[in-house]
Amino acid sequence: MKKETSDKILNHYTKLYRKFGINPASLGWPKGKQNVRFSAMSKIGDLQNSRVLDVGCGFGDLLTYFKLRKIHVDYTGIDINSEFINIAKQKHPDTTFAVRDIETRKFKKKIDWVFGIGLTNKGGSYNYIENLLEEMCRIAKKGVTMDFLSSYVDFKRKGDFHASPEQIFKIAKKFSKRVVIKHDYLPWQFCVFVYTNDKLNKDNMFNDFELQK
């Protein structure tokens, strides 16, 4: 991540944290909508007993959601905001959290599923999204999910980045043949599923089709 982008994002969320404290509002989320987002993105696949990397983890609220839903995962959370990471460690003391930029400190080991929630709402651009997706797909053994503010809205706040679902699909297809866009859970937001295992075989073909010999 470029330093100017990193500084912009850090400053934005630090200001929110100073105002709202340990609250989803500090992460830019409307009250009561966070679990809707987590539920939609968790439908990417079978997460039970898998390894999950949460990029931009904030206070570790995705892990809280997993625990409430009894989804047992080997979870790692990273964020560029050290204050958020300190709070996440207090909430989940037996979990790995780290101050880390996924683009500058790259992971060497594969992880089953990679989540990127709210990463591009501030300081976003299609070039930044493509770079993030490329790195996340390199890490992911099974798949990646990211969410975005949608371009299909009647109102936009100053400074927010609203992505075109069509453009996100086009970018995601560079990294996999198996891509899903979900634009059905909140009117102003959508997410993408990118499956890194995109080789055609009988295990991942739709039931209505047979693999051609």
C-alpha positions as CSV (number, residue, x, y, z in Angstrom):
1,M,0.0,0.0,0.0
2,K,1.3,3.4,-0.9
3,K,2.2,5.5,2.2
4,E,-0.1,8.3,1.2
5,T,-3.0,5.9,1.0
6,S,-2.0,4.2,4.2
7,D,-1.8,7.5,6.0
8,K,-5.2,8.6,4.7
9,I,-6.9,5.4,5.8
10,L,-5.1,5.5,9.2
11,N,-6.1,9.1,9.8
12,H,-9.7,8.5,8.9
13,Y,-10.3,5.5,11.2
14,T,-8.3,7.0,14.0
15,K,-10.6,10.1,14.0
16,L,-13.6,7.8,14.0
17,Y,-12.1,5.8,16.9
18,R,-11.5,9.0,18.9
19,K,-15.2,9.9,18.4
20,F,-16.9,6.6,18.9
21,G,-14.5,4.3,20.8
22,I,-14.9,0.5,20.6
23,N,-17.9,0.5,18.3
24,P,-18.6,-0.6,14.7
25,A,-19.1,3.1,13.9
26,S,-15.3,3.5,14.4
27,L,-14.9,1.2,11.5
28,G,-17.4,3.1,9.4
29,W,-20.3,0.6,9.7
30,P,-24.0,1.6,10.4
31,K,-25.4,0.4,13.6
32,G,-26.8,-3.2,13.4
33,K,-25.6,-4.0,9.9
34,Q,-22.2,-5.5,10.7
35,N,-23.5,-9.1,11.2
36,V,-25.5,-8.8,7.9
37,R,-22.2,-8.2,6.1
38,F,-20.4,-11.0,8.0
39,S,-23.3,-13.5,7.3
40,A,-23.2,-12.7,3.5
41,M,-19.5,-13.0,3.2
42,S,-19.3,-16.2,5.3
43,K,-21.4,-17.9,2.6
44,I,-18.3,-18.2,0.4
45,G,-17.8,-21.8,1.5
46,D,-17.4,-24.3,4.3
47,L,-15.4,-22.4,6.9
48,Q,-15.7,-25.0,9.7
49,N,-12.2,-26.0,11.0
50,S,-10.4,-24.0,8.3
51,R,-7.7,-21.4,8.4
52,V,-9.0,-17.8,7.9
53,L,-7.0,-14.6,7.4
54,D,-9.0,-11.4,8.2
55,V,-7.3,-8.5,6.4
56,G,-8.2,-5.1,8.0
57,C,-9.6,-7.0,11.0
58,G,-10.4,-3.9,13.1
59,F,-11.4,-5.0,16.6
60,G,-11.7,-8.7,15.6
61,D,-15.4,-8.5,15.2
62,L,-15.5,-11.2,12.4
63,L,-14.0,-13.7,14.9
64,T,-16.6,-12.7,17.5
65,Y,-19.3,-13.4,14.8
66,F,-17.7,-16.8,14.1
67,K,-17.7,-17.7,17.8
68,L,-21.3,-16.7,18.2
69,R,-22.3,-18.9,15.2
70,K,-20.0,-21.7,16.5
71,I,-17.9,-21.6,13.4
72,H,-14.6,-23.0,14.6
73,V,-11.6,-21.5,12.6
74,D,-7.9,-21.1,12.9
75,Y,-8.1,-17.3,12.7
76,T,-5.4,-14.6,12.1
77,G,-6.3,-10.9,12.0
78,I,-4.1,-8.1,10.6
79,D,-4.6,-4.4,10.4
80,I,-2.5,-1.3,9.8
81,N,-4.0,0.4,12.9
82,S,-2.1,-0.6,16.0
83,E,-4.8,0.7,18.4
84,F,-7.4,-1.6,16.8
85,I,-5.0,-4.5,17.0
86,N,-4.4,-3.9,20.7
87,I,-8.2,-3.9,21.4
88,A,-8.6,-7.1,19.3
89,K,-5.9,-8.8,21.4
90,Q,-7.7,-7.8,24.6
91,K,-11.0,-9.2,23.2
92,H,-9.5,-12.4,21.9
93,P,-6.2,-13.0,23.9
94,D,-5.7,-16.5,22.5
95,T,-5.7,-15.4,18.9
96,T,-3.1,-14.2,16.5
97,F,-3.4,-10.5,15.7
98,A,-0.7,-8.3,14.1
99,V,0.0,-4.8,12.8
100,R,0.7,-5.6,9.2
101,D,0.2,-4.4,5.7
102,I,-0.6,-7.4,3.4
103,E,1.1,-5.7,0.4
104,T,4.4,-4.8,2.1
105,R,4.8,-7.8,4.5
106,K,3.7,-10.8,2.4
107,F,2.6,-14.1,3.8
108,K,4.7,-17.2,2.9
109,K,2.2,-19.9,3.9
110,K,-1.1,-20.6,2.2
111,I,-4.4,-19.9,4.2
112,D,-7.7,-21.5,3.3
113,W,-9.9,-18.4,3.1
114,V,-9.0,-14.7,3.0
115,F,-11.5,-12.0,4.0
116,G,-11.1,-8.3,3.2
117,I,-13.9,-6.3,4.8
118,G,-14.2,-2.5,4.3
119,L,-10.7,-2.2,2.9
120,T,-11.5,0.2,0.0
121,N,-14.3,2.3,1.4
122,K,-11.8,5.1,2.0
123,G,-8.8,5.7,-0.2
124,G,-10.0,3.1,-2.7
125,S,-9.2,2.8,-6.4
126,Y,-9.5,0.0,-9.0
127,N,-5.7,-0.2,-9.1
128,Y,-5.5,-0.7,-5.3
129,I,-8.3,-3.3,-5.5
130,E,-6.6,-5.2,-8.2
131,N,-3.3,-5.2,-6.2
132,L,-5.1,-6.4,-3.1
133,L,-7.0,-9.1,-4.8
134,E,-3.9,-10.4,-6.6
135,E,-2.0,-10.7,-3.3
136,M,-5.0,-12.2,-1.4
137,C,-5.6,-14.8,-4.2
138,R,-1.9,-15.7,-4.0
139,I,-2.3,-16.5,-0.3
140,A,-5.7,-18.2,-0.5
141,K,-5.8,-22.0,-0.9
142,K,-9.6,-22.0,-1.4
143,G,-10.9,-18.5,-1.9
144,V,-11.1,-14.8,-1.2
145,T,-14.0,-12.5,-0.4
146,M,-14.0,-8.7,-0.4
147,D,-16.8,-6.2,0.0
148,F,-17.4,-2.8,-1.5
149,L,-19.6,0.2,-1.4
150,S,-21.8,-0.1,-4.6
151,S,-21.9,2.4,-7.4
152,Y,-25.7,1.6,-7.6
153,V,-26.8,4.1,-5.0
154,D,-28.7,7.4,-4.8
155,F,-26.3,9.0,-2.3
156,K,-22.6,9.0,-1.8
157,R,-20.7,10.5,1.1
158,K,-17.7,12.7,0.3
159,G,-14.5,10.7,0.3
160,D,-16.1,7.3,-0.1
161,F,-15.1,5.0,-2.9
162,H,-18.1,3.3,-4.6
163,A,-17.1,0.4,-6.9
164,S,-18.9,-0.8,-10.0
165,P,-19.9,-4.5,-9.6
166,E,-19.1,-5.0,-13.3
167,Q,-15.6,-3.6,-12.9
168,I,-14.9,-5.8,-9.8
169,F,-16.1,-8.9,-11.7
170,K,-13.7,-8.0,-14.6
171,I,-10.8,-7.6,-12.2
172,A,-11.6,-10.8,-10.2
173,K,-11.7,-12.8,-13.5
174,K,-8.0,-12.1,-14.0
175,F,-7.3,-14.3,-11.0
176,S,-10.0,-17.1,-11.3
177,K,-12.6,-18.5,-13.6
178,R,-14.9,-19.0,-10.6
179,V,-16.2,-15.6,-9.5
180,V,-19.5,-14.7,-7.7
181,I,-20.9,-11.2,-7.2
182,K,-23.4,-10.9,-4.3
183,H,-25.4,-7.7,-4.5
184,D,-28.5,-8.9,-2.5
185,Y,-27.8,-8.4,1.2
186,L,-27.6,-4.6,1.6
187,P,-28.8,-2.0,-1.0
188,W,-25.6,0.1,-0.9
189,Q,-23.0,-2.7,-0.8
190,F,-21.9,-5.9,-2.5
191,C,-19.2,-8.5,-2.1
192,V,-17.2,-10.8,-4.4
193,F,-16.2,-14.4,-4.0
194,V,-13.1,-15.5,-5.9
195,Y,-12.3,-19.2,-5.8
196,T,-8.7,-19.9,-6.3
197,N,-9.3,-23.5,-7.2
198,D,-10.7,-22.9,-10.6
199,K,-9.6,-26.0,-12.5
200,L,-12.6,-27.8,-14.0
201,N,-13.3,-31.2,-12.5
202,K,-16.2,-33.2,-11.2
203,D,-16.0,-31.8,-7.7
204,N,-16.5,-28.2,-8.6
205,M,-18.7,-28.3,-11.7
206,F,-22.4,-27.4,-11.2
207,N,-24.7,-30.4,-10.9
208,D,-26.6,-29.4,-14.1
209,F,-23.5,-29.9,-16.2
210,E,-21.2,-32.8,-17.0
211,L,-17.5,-32.4,-17.7
212,Q,-16.9,-32.8,-21.4
213,K,-14.3,-35.4,-22.2
